[in-house]
Amino acid sequence: MRRRLDELDGQKRAIDEQIERASASQTANESAEHKFVLAQNHLVRQDKALRLVQTSLEKVAAAAGVAPDRHSISELKSTLSKRLTEMAELLPQVNATPMLISVLADIADRLQDGERHDLAANVLIDETESFPAITVSELRRLCQIQAEKLARRRPSAQAEELESEMDSIRNQLDALSQMAEKLDELDAATVNLHRAEERLRKAVEKLPEQAARTVEELVATRNTLDEESRSLQGDEARLSQARDLLGGGLDEAALAAELQRLCQEAQVEPGRVRGRRERHLAELDELTRRQIAVQQQFEKASRIAEARAAQLLQLGKELATDEAHGWLRAAHQDLSQLHQSDKLGHAEILEGLSTKLAIARNRLDASYRATSSIAQAFQRLHGVLRAPSTGPTRTSRWDLAARSWLADQVRGWFNNDFLSTALFDGASDIRLDSTSLTVTWTGTEGPKEIPLAAFSSGQQAFAYTHARVAQLDQGPVSENRLIALDEFGSYLDAARMQALLDYLAARANANQSDQIVVILPLERMPQLTPASSEQDRQRVVKLQQRGYLAESVSL
């Protein structure tokens, strides 16, 4: 069988060479030829994988002693499982030694835990007329001695026979479980083989007619050889397993002696040899599957790499020639050398560009974070001004910068003769402490200090109105300008209202093109009396007709 398998392998290799020559010599379509070669190689790998699974399945089936079909496996597993349960229940009656050893070992372990907690000398069993007192340490030692004695005791022939049969059933159940897994693998490998054959068929169809006919004939011949090879390989696996079990013709006694000797050398129990061997075979099968998967991944990665290389060359060409990327070539002059470089050179130049882009991106990100931090600092400063807090002051650089900016602005607002006279007793050293947000100045009665938030609403409105109007003088000159002061009188008392009107009048003389409208709220309708003047009567009439009245302010 092995000689025939070798002959079949040789014939298949010869046919593969003929297929390769036929597909290569009779077609000029490189893409179709490339796809055909890939499909052919893929089919060879799937066929090899299928044969490996079949060989492994036949070996396990021979060890399990059952035909490799799911129904037979399920029935035998059910029968053996019931038998093993019955024998496990019968074993303590035939041989209680293993259970006794287990009980003694458990007791010794618990007593050893007590010794680790300094209980070794404690009396565990009190003295009686028949027995002396026993400590934790003494009982642990007695349990270990008894367990060792029981371990040296040879079980009865009936117990040995029962344990041997149980080991045999366990091995057979293990083989049946492996058979179920192998059948799943066989189904998957068969599906993969059919897909590979269909892929090869489609690849053949894309070859020229003459080449396709030649290749189809060769592929058909090869498929026939594959079927014969798989059949022979399954038979060879079964016979090899049987021959291995027979030890090349040795009788049972010789085989048992040889097995015992080899197990002693390997320091393993004879009943566990088959399981370990099958596990190693399963690991080998898994490695084989992984090798096939890695090969497929390598082919896929190679195709992707080729596609990426083409994309890289195309991208380099666009960056080096497209006018839309002129600004980028100016920023990274190496891009102008792209058309003179190979793929490796393209990659190096683009990697340098990527580094510069990463640096620019980091700078933009830092600028964004700084701007966001400034905004948050101003929001916090706004909150402090609206609702003063006695808690700790934020000391981040952005909070300090925002407070410093505010101090500079306030200094410019307050260092004005009009505001100084109205709010600060005519002082000229008005300043705002950026940390505590307090305003200090030297008045007629000496130094003064007031928190910025402690100014009354009237004072704040007065200073704000003056500051906003004064800012207009810093902007562009306008030929005509209308300034509306809307309902600010709600926040000003009468004294400061007159002071503000005096300021506006003085400003109007210096800015003839400005028109200033002061809008004041009307709290109640004026009540006319016989003593009311004509002006009062006219005001009431206008209010009733329009809902408002407008007059020039007499300064």
LINRA-V441094 format. One record per residue. N is the residue number from 0. PHI is phi as a letter, one per 30 degrees, with the letter a starting at -180 (999 if undefined). PSI is psi in radians with two decimals (NA if undefined). D_FIRST is the distance of its C-alpha to the first C-alpha in Angstrom with 2 decimals. Layout:
[[N,PHI,PSI,D_FIRST] [N,PHI,PSI,D_FIRST]]
//
This chain:
[[0,999,-0.73,0.00] [1,d,-0.68,3.79] [2,d,-0.71,5.44] [3,d,-0.68,5.03] [4,d,-0.72,6.08] [5,d,-0.72,8.59] [6,d,-0.74,9.72] [7,d,-0.72,10.37] [8,d,-0.73,12.19] [9,d,-0.75,14.14] [10,d,-0.69,15.11] [11,d,-0.67,16.26] [12,d,-0.71,18.27] [13,d,-0.73,19.85] [14,d,-0.67,20.76] [15,d,-0.70,22.20] [16,d,-0.73,24.33] [17,d,-0.71,25.50] [18,d,-0.75,26.39] [19,d,-0.76,28.29] [20,d,-0.68,30.14] [21,d,-0.74,30.96] [22,d,-0.51,32.34] [23,d,-0.60,34.20] [24,d,-0.36,35.66] [25,c,0.20,36.87] [26,b,2.50,38.58] [27,c,0.03,41.50] [28,d,1.70,41.25] [29,d,-0.64,40.19] [30,d,-0.80,40.23] [31,d,-0.71,37.91] [32,d,-0.73,35.56] [33,d,-0.77,35.65] [34,d,-0.64,34.89] [35,d,-0.76,32.00] [36,d,-0.75,30.46] [37,d,-0.75,30.97] [38,d,-0.69,29.44] [39,d,-0.80,26.35] [40,d,-0.68,25.91] [41,d,-0.70,26.56] [42,d,-0.71,23.89] [43,d,-0.75,21.27] [44,d,-0.75,22.43] [45,d,-0.64,22.46] [46,d,-0.73,18.93] [47,d,-0.74,17.82] [48,d,-0.72,20.06] [49,d,-0.74,18.73] [50,d,-0.65,15.11] [51,d,-0.73,16.58] [52,d,-0.72,18.65] [53,d,-0.77,15.95] [54,d,-0.81,13.88] [55,d,-0.70,17.25] [56,d,-0.75,18.27] [57,d,-0.66,15.39] [58,d,-0.76,16.12] [59,d,-0.66,19.79] [60,d,-0.69,19.44] [61,d,-0.68,17.77] [62,d,-0.62,20.67] [63,d,-0.35,23.20] [64,i,0.69,22.07] [65,b,2.66,22.75] [66,d,2.52,21.24] [67,d,1.18,21.19] [68,b,2.65,24.36] [69,d,-0.66,27.80] [70,d,-0.82,29.78] [71,d,-0.71,27.82] [72,d,-0.79,27.93] [73,d,-0.77,31.67] [74,d,-0.78,32.56] [75,d,-0.66,30.75] [76,d,-0.73,32.29] [77,d,-0.78,35.70] [78,d,-0.82,35.39] [79,d,-0.65,34.22] [80,d,-0.76,36.91] [81,d,-0.76,39.60] [82,d,-0.73,38.41] [83,d,-0.65,38.39] [84,d,-0.76,41.90] [85,d,-0.73,43.17] [86,d,-0.64,41.82] [87,d,-0.64,43.29] [88,d,-0.52,46.64] [89,d,-0.45,46.41] [90,e,-0.80,45.50] [91,e,-0.48,49.07] [92,d,-0.56,50.43] [93,d,-0.69,48.09] [94,b,1.78,48.12] [95,d,-0.07,50.72] [96,e,-0.88,50.14] [97,e,-0.68,47.94] [98,d,-0.70,50.45] [99,d,-0.74,53.38] [100,d,-0.71,51.83] [101,d,-0.73,51.35] [102,d,-0.79,54.98] [103,d,-0.69,56.30] [104,d,-0.70,54.34] [105,d,-0.76,55.75] [106,d,-0.75,59.27] [107,d,-0.65,58.92] [108,d,-0.74,57.81] [109,d,-0.72,60.82] [110,d,-0.62,63.15] [111,d,-0.62,61.77] [112,d,-0.71,62.70] [113,d,-0.68,66.20] [114,d,-0.64,66.39] [115,d,-0.34,65.55] [116,c,0.48,68.59] [117,i,0.66,70.90] [118,c,0.23,70.94] [119,e,-0.68,69.65] [120,c,-0.04,73.06] [121,d,2.49,73.98] [122,d,2.15,74.35] [123,c,-0.66,71.75] [124,b,2.13,72.74] [125,d,2.77,76.39] [126,d,2.45,77.61] [127,b,-3.12,78.24] [128,d,-0.51,79.64] [129,c,-0.49,76.16] [130,b,2.56,74.35] [131,d,2.96,75.49] [132,d,2.53,75.13] [133,b,2.24,71.68] [134,d,3.00,71.19] [135,d,-0.80,68.30] [136,d,-0.71,66.98] [137,d,-0.74,67.32] [138,d,-0.68,65.52] [139,d,-0.73,62.62] [140,d,-0.70,62.34] [141,d,-0.71,62.49] [142,d,-0.74,59.73] [143,d,-0.70,57.41] [144,d,-0.77,58.22] [145,d,-0.68,57.55] [146,d,-0.68,54.24] [147,d,-0.67,53.13] [148,d,-0.79,54.19] [149,d,-0.60,52.27] [150,d,-0.53,49.13] [151,d,-0.20,49.32] [152,d,2.27,49.81] [153,d,2.25,46.84] [154,d,2.83,46.07] [155,d,2.88,46.25] [156,d,-0.67,43.30] [157,d,-0.69,43.51] [158,d,-0.72,43.50] [159,d,-0.74,40.51] [160,d,-0.69,38.58] [161,d,-0.76,39.64] [162,d,-0.69,38.73] [163,d,-0.73,35.32] [164,d,-0.65,34.69] [165,d,-0.71,36.02] [166,d,-0.70,33.69] [167,d,-0.72,30.74] [168,d,-0.72,32.00] [169,d,-0.76,32.60] [170,d,-0.69,29.05] [171,d,-0.68,27.77] [172,d,-0.67,30.26] [173,d,-0.75,29.16] [174,d,-0.67,25.54] [175,d,-0.69,26.89] [176,d,-0.71,28.97] [177,d,-0.60,26.08] [178,d,-0.71,24.15] [179,d,-0.72,27.19] [180,d,-0.70,27.20] [181,d,-0.61,23.51] [182,d,-0.68,24.19] [183,d,-0.72,27.09] [184,d,-0.65,25.04] [185,d,-0.74,22.42] [186,d,-0.78,25.38] [187,d,-0.72,26.84] [188,d,-0.64,23.68] [189,d,-0.76,23.28] [190,d,-0.76,26.96] [191,d,-0.67,26.66] [192,d,-0.76,23.81] [193,d,-0.69,26.01] [194,d,-0.71,28.93] [195,d,-0.69,27.14] [196,d,-0.70,26.16] [197,d,-0.68,29.81] [198,d,-0.71,31.06] [199,d,-0.67,29.08] [200,d,-0.74,30.41] [201,d,-0.62,33.93] [202,d,-0.63,33.53] [203,d,-0.67,32.46] [204,d,-0.46,35.53] [205,d,-0.11,37.79] [206,d,2.80,36.66] [207,e,2.73,38.76] [208,e,-0.86,38.10] [209,d,-0.79,36.53] [210,d,-0.68,34.29] [211,d,-0.75,33.37] [212,d,-0.80,32.33] [213,d,-0.81,30.22] [214,d,-0.67,28.55] [215,d,-0.72,28.05] [216,d,-0.75,26.25] [217,d,-0.71,23.95] [218,d,-0.68,23.42] [219,d,-0.76,22.67] [220,d,-0.72,19.99] [221,d,-0.66,18.54] [222,d,-0.68,18.76] [223,d,-0.75,16.78] [224,d,-0.64,13.95] [225,d,-0.76,14.46] [226,d,-0.77,14.30] [227,d,-0.70,11.02] [228,d,-0.75,9.65] [229,d,-0.68,11.49] [230,d,-0.82,10.41] [231,d,-0.67,6.63] [232,d,-0.66,7.99] [233,d,-0.76,10.35] [234,d,-0.74,8.33] [235,d,-0.65,6.45] [236,d,-0.75,10.13] [237,d,-0.77,11.65] [238,d,-0.67,9.88] [239,d,-0.71,10.61] [240,d,-0.77,14.06] [241,d,-0.75,14.64] [242,d,-0.70,13.81] [243,d,-0.70,16.07] [244,d,-0.59,18.67] [245,d,-0.11,18.70] [246,i,0.58,19.12] [247,i,0.38,16.85] [248,j,0.03,18.86] [249,d,2.66,22.33] [250,d,3.06,24.89] [251,d,-0.72,26.62] [252,d,-0.77,29.62] [253,d,-0.71,27.77] [254,d,-0.72,25.63] [255,d,-0.74,28.91] [256,d,-0.76,30.69] [257,d,-0.72,28.02] [258,d,-0.74,27.99] [259,d,-0.73,31.78] [260,d,-0.80,31.98] [261,d,-0.66,29.70] [262,d,-0.65,31.59] [263,d,-0.70,34.87] [264,d,-0.68,33.87] [265,d,-0.12,32.82] [266,h,0.84,35.93] [267,b,2.80,34.22] [268,d,2.44,34.35] [269,e,-0.62,31.28] [270,d,-0.25,31.66] [271,c,-0.04,31.34] [272,d,-0.85,28.22] [273,d,-0.74,25.80] [274,d,-0.75,28.14] [275,d,-0.70,28.50] [276,d,-0.76,24.80] [277,d,-0.62,24.32] [278,d,-0.72,27.31] [279,d,-0.67,25.92] [280,d,-0.68,22.65] [281,d,-0.69,24.94] [282,d,-0.69,26.93] [283,d,-0.74,23.95] [284,d,-0.70,23.04] [285,d,-0.73,26.72] [286,d,-0.66,26.87] [287,d,-0.77,23.99] [288,d,-0.70,25.93] [289,d,-0.64,29.07] [290,d,-0.71,27.64] [291,d,-0.75,26.78] [292,d,-0.71,30.25] [293,d,-0.70,31.93] [294,d,-0.73,30.36] [295,d,-0.72,31.71] [296,d,-0.64,35.04] [297,d,-0.76,35.19] [298,d,-0.74,34.78] [299,d,-0.75,37.43] [300,d,-0.63,39.70] [301,d,-0.75,39.38] [302,d,-0.73,40.49] [303,d,-0.71,43.34] [304,d,-0.72,44.37] [305,d,-0.74,44.59] [306,d,-0.71,46.68] [307,d,-0.65,48.90] [308,d,-0.72,49.45] [309,d,-0.73,50.64] [310,d,-0.66,52.91] [311,d,-0.76,54.22] [312,d,-0.72,55.20] [313,d,-0.75,56.86] [314,d,-0.74,58.75] [315,d,-0.69,59.91] [316,d,-0.76,61.21] [317,d,-0.76,63.19] [318,d,-0.53,64.66] [319,d,-0.38,65.70] [320,b,-0.49,67.31] [321,d,2.27,68.25] [322,d,-0.52,72.00] [323,d,-0.35,71.49] [324,c,0.33,69.95] [325,d,-0.70,72.76] [326,d,-0.58,74.10] [327,d,-0.65,70.73] [328,d,-0.59,70.59] [329,d,-0.63,74.10] [330,d,-0.53,73.08] [331,b,1.55,69.88] [332,d,-0.34,70.54] [333,d,-0.35,67.02] [334,d,-0.47,65.98] [335,d,-0.24,67.73] [336,c,0.06,65.17] [337,d,-0.71,62.15] [338,d,-0.20,61.99] [339,c,0.03,61.72] [340,c,2.74,58.84] [341,d,-2.95,55.05] [342,d,-0.73,52.92] [343,d,-0.71,53.34] [344,d,-0.70,57.07] [345,e,-0.82,57.28] [346,d,-0.74,55.68] [347,d,-0.75,58.09] [348,d,-0.77,61.14] [349,d,-0.54,60.19] [350,d,-0.68,59.52] [351,d,-0.70,63.05] [352,d,-0.72,64.37] [353,d,-0.67,62.56] [354,d,-0.78,64.23] [355,d,-0.71,67.66] [356,d,-0.67,67.06] [357,d,-0.70,66.10] [358,d,-0.78,69.34] [359,d,-0.69,71.38] [360,d,-0.69,69.73] [361,d,-0.69,70.61] [362,d,-0.76,74.19] [363,d,-0.71,74.48] [364,d,-0.71,73.12] [365,d,-0.71,75.63] [366,d,-0.72,78.44] [367,d,-0.78,77.44] [368,d,-0.69,77.37] [369,d,-0.77,80.75] [370,d,-0.75,82.28] [371,d,-0.69,80.96] [372,d,-0.68,82.35] [373,d,-0.78,85.72] [374,d,-0.75,85.80] [375,d,-0.65,85.03] [376,d,-0.72,87.72] [377,d,-0.63,90.28] [378,d,-0.75,89.24] [379,d,-0.71,89.78] [380,d,-0.70,93.11] [381,d,-0.74,94.14] [382,d,-0.67,93.31] [383,d,-0.70,95.39] [384,d,-0.62,98.34] [385,d,-0.64,98.14] [386,b,1.52,97.65] [387,e,2.43,98.63] [388,b,2.60,96.61] [389,c,0.09,97.49] [390,d,3.13,93.87] [391,d,2.55,92.39] [392,d,2.34,92.53] [393,d,2.37,89.31] [394,b,0.37,89.24] [395,d,2.79,86.28] [396,d,-0.54,87.11] [397,d,-0.66,87.06] [398,d,-0.72,89.45] [399,d,-0.67,91.78] [400,d,-0.71,91.64] [401,d,-0.74,92.48] [402,d,-0.67,95.44] [403,d,-0.71,96.63] [404,d,-0.77,96.52] [405,d,-0.69,98.52] [406,d,-0.72,101.06] [407,d,-0.72,101.61] [408,d,-0.79,102.03] [409,d,-0.68,104.49] [410,e,-0.71,106.46] [411,d,-0.59,106.90] [412,d,-0.78,107.91] [413,d,-0.48,110.39] [414,d,1.12,112.09] [415,b,2.36,114.33] [416,e,-0.68,118.04] [417,d,-0.88,117.99] [418,d,-0.65,115.25] [419,d,-0.72,116.58] [420,d,-0.69,119.99] [421,d,-0.59,118.65] [422,c,-0.43,116.12] [423,b,0.55,116.60] [424,h,0.51,120.36] [425,i,0.32,120.27] [426,d,2.69,117.95] [427,c,0.00,116.26] [428,c,0.70,113.62] [429,d,2.28,111.39] [430,a,2.75,107.77] [431,c,2.18,104.67] [432,d,2.07,102.69] [433,d,-0.37,99.04] [434,d,-0.89,97.76] [435,c,-0.14,100.14] [436,h,0.80,101.05] [437,c,2.53,104.76] [438,c,2.25,107.62] [439,b,2.56,110.23] [440,a,2.95,113.55] [441,c,1.89,117.04] [442,c,-2.94,119.61] [443,d,-0.42,123.33] [444,c,0.18,122.82] [445,j,-3.00,120.28] [446,d,2.47,116.45] [447,b,2.69,114.57] [448,b,2.16,110.94] [449,b,2.34,109.42] [450,d,2.49,105.73] [451,e,-0.66,104.78] [452,d,-0.17,103.74] [453,d,-0.17,107.18] [454,d,2.45,109.08] [455,d,2.84,110.39] [456,d,-0.63,108.99] [457,d,-0.74,112.24] [458,d,-0.74,111.93] [459,d,-0.77,108.30] [460,d,-0.69,109.12] [461,d,-0.87,112.09] [462,d,-0.69,110.14] [463,d,-0.78,107.17] [464,d,-0.77,109.41] [465,d,-0.75,111.23] [466,d,-0.71,108.02] [467,d,-0.71,106.47] [468,d,-0.67,109.64] [469,d,-0.54,109.96] [470,d,-0.45,106.42] [471,d,-0.52,107.56] [472,d,-0.27,109.79] [473,d,-0.17,106.77] [474,d,-2.97,105.05] [475,d,2.63,105.90] [476,d,2.33,109.47] [477,c,2.48,109.98] [478,d,-0.63,112.91] [479,b,2.40,112.94] [480,b,2.38,111.27] [481,c,2.18,111.49] [482,c,2.10,110.90] [483,c,2.18,110.58] [484,c,1.78,111.00] [485,c,1.96,109.79] [486,h,0.35,111.07] [487,d,-0.29,110.96] [488,d,-0.31,114.39] [489,d,-0.42,112.66] [490,c,-0.16,111.75] [491,c,2.45,114.97] [492,d,3.00,118.21] [493,d,-0.67,121.49] [494,d,-0.81,122.26] [495,d,-0.48,118.97] [496,d,-0.77,119.18] [497,d,-0.65,122.43] [498,d,-0.70,120.99] [499,d,-0.70,118.07] [500,d,-0.64,120.45] [501,d,-0.71,122.51] [502,d,-0.74,119.40] [503,d,-0.65,118.47] [504,d,-0.76,122.01] [505,d,-0.65,122.02] [506,d,-0.63,118.66] [507,d,-0.57,119.91] [508,d,-0.54,122.66] [509,d,-0.24,120.11] [510,b,1.45,117.72] [511,d,-0.41,119.84] [512,d,-0.09,116.85] [513,d,2.41,115.37] [514,c,2.17,116.18] [515,c,2.18,115.59] [516,c,2.11,115.27] [517,c,2.09,115.61] [518,c,2.06,114.34] [519,c,2.48,115.73] [520,d,2.55,114.87] [521,c,1.98,117.66] [522,d,-0.60,117.71] [523,a,2.75,120.43] [524,d,2.24,122.77] [525,d,2.42,126.19] [526,c,2.16,128.96] [527,d,2.51,132.17] [528,b,2.90,135.58] [529,e,-0.43,139.13] [530,d,-0.02,139.13] [531,d,2.54,135.92] [532,d,2.93,136.34] [533,d,-0.61,135.73] [534,d,-0.72,132.65] [535,d,-0.70,131.16] [536,d,-0.74,131.91] [537,d,-0.66,130.25] [538,d,-0.76,127.11] [539,d,-0.72,126.84] [540,d,-0.80,127.23] [541,d,-0.70,124.44] [542,d,-0.68,122.13] [543,d,-0.59,122.80] [544,d,-0.75,122.21] [545,c,-0.49,119.23] [546,j,-0.02,117.80] [547,a,2.95,118.36] [548,b,2.62,121.11] [549,b,2.27,121.04] [550,b,2.69,123.74] [551,d,2.39,124.27] [552,d,2.24,124.29] [553,d,2.02,127.66] [554,c,NA,127.20]]
//
